[in-house]
Amino acid sequence: MAWLDNHLLTAVVFLPLLWALVGLLVPGGDKSAGARKAWTLLGSFATFGLSFLLYDRFQAGGAEFQLMEKAPWIEAMGISYSLGVDGISLWLMLLTTFLTPIVILASFTAVEERQKEYYFLLLALETAMLGAFVATDVFLFYVFWEAMLIPMYFLVGIWGGKDRIYAAMKFFLYTLVGSLLMLVAIFYLAYQHKLQFGTYSTALVDLYNLRLPGEGWLSVQAILFLAFSLAFAIKVPLFPLHTWLPDAHVQAPTAGSVILAGVLLKMGGYGFIRLAFPLFPQAVAQYQVAFMILAAIAIVYGAWVATVQPDIKKLVAYSSVSHMGYVVLGLFSLNAIGATGAIYQMLNHGISTGGLFLLVGMIYERRHTREIKDFGGITKVMPLFAVAFMIVTLSSVALPGTNGFVGEFLILLGAWKTSPGLAAISALGVIFGAVYMLWMFQRVMFGPLDKEENKKLKDLSFREVLVLLPLIVAIFAMGVAPNFFFRKMESSVDSFLRRAQRAAVVTPVAANTIEGKN
């Protein structure tokens, strides 16, 4: 117990991987499939339970990083195994451990081949994601960042649809190539620490103290900021670097789509918060307007393209482009309202879009089609499914009382303080979002039940109700009691903004932002 007190973050991060290794090494064929599923589900619940100790021990308003752990790793380069959690990474970790048992339970009937390897990869992916959220050494963050690629590549490439190899390779190459420039930038930062302080270091708290030239569009800060931002913009994904996402979502198995939308896309926003903004504040101010414009384009473009999709899953995939555009808009507003909304929207998107992918997966298991034209009148034979779909859809379109409303409202309010014009354009995304989601819902759920295949559909099973119920509870809990979540993240948001705004003001937009915050 004493070890757990001192190494709680390590325990939460690596428990899924160790649990998965045990399940992988235990021999057994198809007859042990039930036991393997139960073992994997138990491991994910154990991690979820352990993560609540983090919530209990994290002190709102305390130190910036808490429950710190540090051990030397590559000492010659100043690289260490360094972990810590703040009010932002805390909630993203809880989102990860919350969604993992849900997707495992949802996979019980969806995956019938190579189950041992499938469940191993899901838990290994959980470890990589959790590690990235708590790494306080930039190189260690990069290791976890790249480690996420491997299990997701195999999940898409082995258990995906007919074009799974193409989608998996596109996802892998986009993310890998984008990350290589980030790796070069990390080593440059370590070298700069050597020049300025006499020792190499890749620790975040050390790199935050670097002083780098920041004047000009191609200053040292600007080049480094763009190197990091490329990796993060691809992962968000931000227009025009989004093209890998629809392919990956459509071809991925349901669990892969949920994890991809629910957690992996958040890595881009988290990377901006943890690395790009505090390390290169002058470059952020310089490129603030450009990124807000790209975010506004992503919001509107993603909504327009989603509207014309004949495939439900591809429609939801393009909705992610639009919704994550709000996250980038809120972050680059550089004020407390917009940043808080952006972080909350990351959590909201994981719940609502994850729920949509689960619902699409459930109907696909029954009909083996995702074409909107193949449905109609589903409400008559699947009333429980229709109610669940309606709730998650309303969350996605930001109905007041649901989680989506809180995040989008704060983002647009924060963006208005910085750029009223871009906020007004982005607000169109709310209208367009209601158009494509409600139109899709109307065509699938209502109208005549005129297809014989649909007349025989069975409503949600008890297991499927258990899968969806936690998400529905979260939708309303986050919609009516957002302060419960804000309390833990408030001081971390303030610290993030202080670091992002510590440089001299170089643009009128940045000046207005700081005045708005004060």
N, C-alpha and C positions, 0 to 999 in steps of 0.2 A: 504493500500500500504506500509506503514511503517513496518507492520508485515512481509510482503513478502520480503522486503529488508533485514531483519534480519534473516529470516528463509526460505530462498530460497531452500536450500537442503531438508528441511523437506517437503516443499510444493511439490517438484518434486517427492520425494520418496513416499509420502502417498496419493497424488492425485489419482492415479489409484485405490487404495484400497477403498477410500471414494466414488469414482465414481461407483465402482463395487457394493458396499453395497447399494447405492441408487437404482441401477438397479435390485439388487436381491430382495429388499424389496417391490418394486412396483409390485402389483399384475397384472396378465395378462396371457392369454393362448396363443395358437398358433396364434390367430389373431393379437397379438401384437408382433410377431416375428420380423417383419420389423422394428418397432420402437425400439425394444431392440438392434438389430444389429446397427442401426444408433446411438443409445445412447452410445454403447460400442466403436464404431469407433470414435465418437466425443471425448470421454474421452481420448482415446489413442492419438489423434491428439493434444488435449489440453496439455497433458503431454509432447509430443514431442516439441510443441511450447515453453512451459515453460523451457524445458531443454536448449533451445537456449539462454536463459538469462544467464545460467551458462557459456556457451561458451563466451558470450559477456563480462561477468564480470571477467572471469578468466584472470589473468595477467601473460603472459609468462615471466619467469625469476623472478617472484615475490616470495612470501613466499612458502615454501614447500607445506603446506596445506592451502587452501584459503576457504573463505566463511564459516568459522568455526562456529559450534553451539555446546554448551555444557550445560547440565543440570544434576544435581545429580540424581542417580537412586537407586542403592543399596550401600549406602554410607559406610556401615560397611565393605564391600569388595572392596571399591574403584572403583566400577563399575558406569559408567556414560553413559548418552545418549550423545554421542559425534560424530559429523559428520564433515567431511572436504573433499575437493576435490583437487586432484593434476592433472598434465597433463596426467597421465596414466588413472586414474579413470574417468576423464572427457570424454575421447573418448569412453570408454567402456559404460558409461552411455548414451552417444549419440547413440551408436550402439543399445543399448537396446530399447530406445524410438523410434528409427528409424524402427526397425524390428517389434515392437508390432502392430502398425496399419496395417502393411503389412500382418501379419499373421491373423489378425482379418478380414480384407477384403477378404483374401483367404479362410476363413472358411465359408463364407456366404452360399455356396451351399454344402459344405462338411459335415456340422453338422446339422442334422434335429431333433434330440432328445435331451431333457434337455438343451435347448439352454441357458436358464437363468443361470443355474449352470456352464455351459461351459464357457460363457463369464466372469462370476464372477471369475472363477479360473484363466483365462488368465490374468486378470488385477491384481488379488492378487499376482500371480507369478511375475508380473512386479515390484510390490512394493518390494517384497523380494529380487529380483536381484539388484534393484537400491540401496536398503539399504546396501547390502553387499559391494557394490563398494565404498560407502562413509563413512562407519563406521570407526571411528578412535579409537574406544575402542574394544579390542580384544574379550571381552565377547559379546558385541553388534554384532560384526561381526559373531560370532558363532550363535547367535539367528537368524539373517537373513539367514545365511548359512543353518541352519536346517529348517527354515520356507519354503525354496524353495522346500523341499522334498514333502511337503503335497499337494500343487496344482498339481505338476508334477505327483505324484503317482496317483491321481484321474484322471488326463487327460489321462494317459496311461491306467489305469485300467478300466475306464468306456467307453471311446470313441476309444479305441485301437482295434487291430485285434483279431483273434481268440485265440491267446495265450497271451492276454493282462495281465491277472492276474499274470502269471508266470514272464513276463517281468517287470511288475510294482513292484512285490515283490523283484525281483533280484536287480533292481535299488535302491529300498528303503533300502534294507539290506546292500548292498555294501557301499552305501554312509553313512548310519547311523553308522555302525560298524567302518568304517574308521575314522569317526569324533569323536568317543568317546575318543580315545587316545588324540586327539587334545584338548578336553575339560579338561582332566586330566592335560595336559601340561599347559593350560591356568591358572588353579588354582595354579599350582606349580610356575609359573612365578609371579603371584600376591603375593604368599608367599615369594618368593625371594626378591621382592620389599620391603616387610615388613622388612625382615632381613637386607637389605642393606641401606634402606632409612627411615625406621621407620613407614611407612604407607603402607597399601594395595593399589594396583592400577592395573588396567588392561588397562590403557590408553596407546596407542602405543608410544606416545612421551616419556612417562615415562619408558616403558619397553625397549626402544631402549638404555637407559642408563645403563641397567643391565650389570654386569660383571660376566660371567659364565665360569667355567672351560671348556676349549676347546681342550685340548691335548688328542689325542687318539681316536680310532675308536668308543669307547663306553664311551666317556666323557659325562658330563652332557649336554653340548651343542649338542653332537651327538645324544643322546637319545631323547632330545626334538625336534631336527631337524627332526629326523625320525618319531616321533609322528605326527608332523604337515605335513610332506611330504607324509605320507601314505594317509591322507585325500585328499591332493591336487593331488597326483598321480592317485588316483582312479577317481577323477573328470575330469582329463585332457582328456582321461584316458591314462596312460602310461603302456606300456607292462611290466609285464604280468597281469596287473590289469584291462584290457580293456574288459573283456568278457561280462560285463553287457551291453555295449554300442550297439553292433549290435542288440541284442534282443530288447532293449528299442526303438531303432530307427525304426526297422521293424514293431513293434506292435503299436507304437504311432500314433495318428492322424497326419496329415500333419503339423498343427500348433505346435504340441508338438515336432515333429522332428526338425522344423526350430528353435524353441526357444532352444531346447536342444543343437543343433549344433552351433547355432548363439551366444548364451550367456552363457548357463550353463557350457559348457566345458571350457569357459574362466575363470571361477571361480578358477579352478585349477592353471592355469598360474598366475592369479592375486594373489592368495594366496601365491605362491612362492615369488612374487615380494614384496607384502606388509608385509608379516609376516616371512616366513622361512628364506629368505636371510638376511634381516637386523637384525633379532633377533639372528641368530646363524652363524655369518660369518666364524668362524673357522671350524665349521662342514661343511659348504658349500664347503670350500676349500678342506676339507678332502674327501668328497664324490663327488666332481666335476666330476672326470673321470667316476665313476660308473654310474652317472645319464646320462652323455653324451653317454656312451655305450648303456644304455637302450633306450635312445632317437633314436640312430642310428638303433638299432634293430627294434623299433616301426615303423620307417620310411620305412624300407625295408620290414619288415614282413607285415605291413598293406597293402602295395602296392601289394605284392605277393598274399595275401589272397583275396584282392579285384578283382584281375585279373580273378579268377576262379569262381566268384559268378554268379549264373544264375538269381538272383533277382536284379533289378536295385537299389532298395532302400538299400539292404544289401551291394551292391558294394559301394554306396556312404557312408554308415556307416563305412565300413572299410577304406575308403579313409580318413575319419576323424581321425582315429588312426594314419595314416601316416602323415597327415598334422599337427596334434597337436604334433607329435614327433619333428617336426621342431621347434616348439615353445620352447619346453624343451631344445633342443640342443642350440638354440640361447641364452636362459637365462643363461644356465650353461657355456656358453663360457666366461662369466664375462668380456665382453668388450662392449664399447658403440655401436659398429656396430652390434654385434650379439643381444644385448638386444633390441636395437631399431627395428631391423628386427623382433624379436620375438613378440614384442608388436604390430607391424604393421600387422604381420601375424595373430594375434588373430582377428584383425578387418577384415582382408581379408577373413579369414575362415568363419566368420559370414556372410559375403556377398555372397561369391561364393557357399559354401556348403548349406547355407540357400536357395539360389536360386535353386540349384539342387533339394533339397527336395520339393520345391514348384512345380517345373516342373514335378517331379515324381508324386506328388499328383494330378496334373491336368490330366495327362495321365491315372492315376489310376481311377479317377472319370469317365472317358469315357469308359475304357475297363475293369475295375475291375480285372486287373491282372498287375503284375509287372515283369513277366518272360520275359527275353530278347528274348527268342525264339518265343514269341507270337507276336512280332512286325516285322518290316521290311518295308521299302518304305514309312515311315510316312511323309517324306518330300513332297511327291506328294499331300497329302491331307491336311497337316498342315504346310504350309510354314512359317508362323509367329512363330509358336511353334518351328520349326526347327532352325530358325535364333536365337531365344532367347536361345535355348538349346546349340547351337554352341558357342555363346558368353560366357555363363556361364561355359561351358566345357573348353574353352580356358583359362579362368581365373583360373580354377582349376588346369590346367597343367602348369600354370605360363608362359604364352606367353608374351614376351616383349610388353609393351604397356598396359597390364592389371595389376590389383592390385597384383595378385599372384606373378608376377615376382619380384616386388620390395622387398617383404617380404622374399621370399626364397633366393634371391641373397644376401641380407644383412646377413641373418642367416648363409649361407654357407661361406661367406667371414669372418664373425666373428668367426665361428668355425674353419676355416683354421688358423687363428692367434693363436688359442689355441691348436688345435690338427689336423694337416693336414690329418692324416690317417682317423680319424673319419669323417672329412669333406668330404673326397673322397668317403667313403662308403655311407654317407648320400646323396651325390650328385646322387647316383644311383637311389634314390627315384624319382628324377625328370624324369629320363628316364622311370622307371617303371610306374610312374603316367601317362605319356603320352600314354603308352601302354594300360593300362586298361581303361582309359577314352575314348580315341579315338577309340579303338576297340569296346567298348560298343556303342558309338555314331554311328559308321559305321553300326553295326548290327541292331540298332533300326531305324535309319533314312534313310538308303540307301538300295539298293537291290530291288528285285521285291516286288510289293504290291500284295501278293498272298493270303492274308487272307481276307475273306469277311467282317469280323467285322471291320478291319482297313480301308476299303474303305469308310465306312460311318462316319468316325470320323470328328468332326467339329473343325475348327481352333480356336485360342484364341478368347475369347469374349472380349468386351471392358473392363469389370471389371478385367479380367485376365491380359490384357495389362497394366492396371493401377497398378496391383500387381507387375509385373516384371520390368516395366520401371525404377522405382527408383533404383533398384538393378543394372541394366545395366548401368545407368548413374554413379553410385558409382564405378563400376568396372573400367570404363575408367578414371574417375576423380582421383581415387586413384592411377591409373597406370601412369598417365602423370603428376600429380602435387602432388607428395608425400610430398614436403617441406611444403605445406599448413598444413599438419597434423603433421609433425615433429616439427614445430615451437612451438606448445603448449606443447609438451611432452619432449622437449630436456632437460630442466633444471631438470625435474622430473627423467629422466633416469640417469642424472649425480648424483643426490642425492641418488638414489637407488644403483648405483654402489659404491659410496663412503661408504655407510653403509655396503654393502656386502663385501667390501675389507678393512674395517678398522682394521681387526685383523692381527696378525702376519702371514706372508706367511708360510704355512706348507707343500706345495707340489710344485714340479718343474713346474707343469702345471699352478698353480696359479701365480707363479713368472713370467712365460712367459706372462700370461694374463695381469698382471699389467704393465709390461714393454711395451706390445703392446699398451695399452691404453695411456700410457704416450708418 
